[in-house]
Amino acid sequence: MEISLRVNGVARELDVRPQVSLLDALREHLGLTGTKKGCDQGACGACTVLADGERINACLALAVQYEGREITTIEGVEHPLQAAFVGFDGLQCGYCTPGQICSAIGMLAEVKQGEPSAVTDDPAEAAVELDDEDIRERMSGNLCRCGAYNGIVSAIKEAAGIAEAGEDAG
């Protein structure tokens, strides 16, 4: 099937079989290998990309489902989270980092839209408070085998402008 995607701001035409995942279309058809294949079952989040600004697991999505949509991979990201991940050691081996960053971008957009998480005290509240517990819950679909979670949480807080006084990147 021929499909059109807008990937990282560029219109792309692909000829893919209906069962090809979005992840494989990005990596194997477009050569965008920044998005990682981890578990290939949607459990680890290494394949997280943004579809029209919303985070998805690309290994669970069929490429044909995203006909005409805007897909953002780590190659198309320019965001303060990238520097914050480096500054707070939010990456070690770096394998999960592209998915973590794309997921965090999507998560911050969800917070900005006032979407509550499973740990939100009062979902009816107009403003969602983004604290460590909320960040950890919202990012729970992205696993880091190196255990860089504290750095990831600090990086997200820094990028969200909620770093606590006295915290630094050291």
NORNORZI-V249345 format. One record per residue. N is the residue number from 1. RES is the residue in three letters. NEAR is the number of other C-alpha atoms within 8 Angstrom. Layout:
N_RES_NEAR / N_RES_NEAR
This chain:
1_MET_8 / 2_GLU_7 / 3_ILE_11 / 4_SER_10 / 5_LEU_14 / 6_ARG_12 / 7_VAL_12 / 8_ASN_11 / 9_GLY_8 / 10_VAL_6 / 11_ALA_8 / 12_ARG_8 / 13_GLU_8 / 14_LEU_10 / 15_ASP_7 / 16_VAL_11 / 17_ARG_6 / 18_PRO_8 / 19_GLN_6 / 20_VAL_11 / 21_SER_12 / 22_LEU_14 / 23_LEU_13 / 24_ASP_10 / 25_ALA_12 / 26_LEU_12 / 27_ARG_12 / 28_GLU_9 / 29_HIS_8 / 30_LEU_7 / 31_GLY_7 / 32_LEU_10 / 33_THR_8 / 34_GLY_9 / 35_THR_16 / 36_LYS_11 / 37_LYS_9 / 38_GLY_8 / 39_CYS_7 / 40_ASP_8 / 41_GLN_7 / 42_GLY_10 / 43_ALA_8 / 44_CYS_11 / 45_GLY_14 / 46_ALA_17 / 47_CYS_16 / 48_THR_15 / 49_VAL_16 / 50_LEU_15 / 51_ALA_12 / 52_ASP_8 / 53_GLY_10 / 54_GLU_7 / 55_ARG_12 / 56_ILE_9 / 57_ASN_12 / 58_ALA_12 / 59_CYS_14 / 60_LEU_10 / 61_ALA_11 / 62_LEU_13 / 63_ALA_14 / 64_VAL_11 / 65_GLN_6 / 66_TYR_10 / 67_GLU_9 / 68_GLY_8 / 69_ARG_9 / 70_GLU_13 / 71_ILE_13 / 72_THR_15 / 73_THR_15 / 74_ILE_12 / 75_GLU_8 / 76_GLY_9 / 77_VAL_9 / 78_GLU_5 / 79_HIS_6 / 80_PRO_7 / 81_LEU_13 / 82_GLN_9 / 83_ALA_8 / 84_ALA_13 / 85_PHE_14 / 86_VAL_9 / 87_GLY_10 / 88_PHE_13 / 89_ASP_11 / 90_GLY_17 / 91_LEU_12 / 92_GLN_7 / 93_CYS_6 / 94_GLY_7 / 95_TYR_7 / 96_CYS_14 / 97_THR_10 / 98_PRO_16 / 99_GLY_16 / 100_GLN_13 / 101_ILE_11 / 102_CYS_15 / 103_SER_14 / 104_ALA_11 / 105_ILE_9 / 106_GLY_12 / 107_MET_11 / 108_LEU_9 / 109_ALA_9 / 110_GLU_9 / 111_VAL_11 / 112_LYS_7 / 113_GLN_6 / 114_GLY_9 / 115_GLU_8 / 116_PRO_9 / 117_SER_9 / 118_ALA_5 / 119_VAL_8 / 120_THR_10 / 121_ASP_4 / 122_ASP_5 / 123_PRO_8 / 124_ALA_4 / 125_GLU_6 / 126_ALA_5 / 127_ALA_5 / 128_VAL_11 / 129_GLU_6 / 130_LEU_8 / 131_ASP_6 / 132_ASP_7 / 133_GLU_8 / 134_ASP_12 / 135_ILE_11 / 136_ARG_9 / 137_GLU_10 / 138_ARG_9 / 139_MET_11 / 140_SER_7 / 141_GLY_8 / 142_ASN_13 / 143_LEU_9 / 144_CYS_8 / 145_ARG_4 / 146_CYS_6 / 147_GLY_6 / 148_ALA_11 / 149_TYR_8 / 150_ASN_8 / 151_GLY_12 / 152_ILE_13 / 153_VAL_12 / 154_SER_11 / 155_ALA_14 / 156_ILE_13 / 157_LYS_10 / 158_GLU_11 / 159_ALA_10 / 160_ALA_8 / 161_GLY_6 / 162_ILE_7 / 163_ALA_9 / 164_GLU_5 / 165_ALA_4 / 166_GLY_4 / 167_GLU_6 / 168_ASP_5 / 169_ALA_6 / 170_GLY_4
